[in-house]
Amino acid sequence: MTDYLVKAMAFNDQVRAYAVNSTLTVGEASRRHRTVAATSDAMGRSMTIGVMLGAMLKGEEQIMVKIDGGGPIGKILVDANARGGVRGFVTHPKPSITKTLIGDHAVKEVVGTNGLLTVTKDIGLKQPHIGYVPIESGDIVEDFNAYITNSEQALSTVSVGVQVNNDDTILAAGGFIVQLMPSAPRHLIAEINAKMATLPTMTTMVGRGLSPEELLQEILSDGDVRILDKMAIQFECQCSRERMENAIKSLGSAEIADMIATDGQASGNCHFCNEDYHFTKEQLQELL
């Protein structure tokens, strides 16, 4: 079954909600970058929230998330678009911490709390919109809650979970974002949070295989949930051999000639998908 996201309204259209199953998508990123448990969790949480933020956009709009908390994994970068495509990577996929650490504590330890969470939106204007908050928790979920509340000026609740197998593959990933509409009474978010406190953790619920629709029914059970849309999501990278060729061409004739004379070949790597591109001497001569 493919990963997918649903958009919904509840409480007489006073609440909008997004919920997603991102298991295969996070699993693909984990496989490509060979992440260990804590890194898979941190990257998976970031990608799951990123793809939901992307679903709030329109057309060709895009969003980039950067989490730089000064921890041993370095930066987390996530790109997402309005069509359900998302990609992500961490600077150091195998940090020097105990491999078996899992859960919030492990994520906080690898992410760190000395830096910023930055969200850049490209919505087709001359300049992108950039919002950021200091990273205070490091567990990513709490920090995104702070970002959406402070930068987006929307009362929200964010919850995501990633369950990692013993071999560091992804068993389950998913979550939701719930936001109050401008006219909604503020007490609604407190009621939703109170309901969440009575439920199992998000990691437990996605691990049990609950669908996005079932997650929303659990969280917004008193709100008459109305599903508006459903769309597939997937790991999607914009890199290609053609783009790598253009990057080599942009270096100029002298630099390409030096590659041919010095190494007789060239290689390039995409940080987001970890795909390698190799060019032989003959191929470089064609580009020259």
Helices and strands as residue ranges (DSSP letters): E 4-10, E 15-21, H 23-33, H 37-55, E 62-68, E 76-81, E 85-90, H 103-111, E 116-122, E 129-134, H 141-151, E 156-164, E 170-180, H 187-197, H 202-207, H 212-219, E 226-232, E 234-235, H 241-249, H 253-262, E 265-269, E 276-280, H 281-287
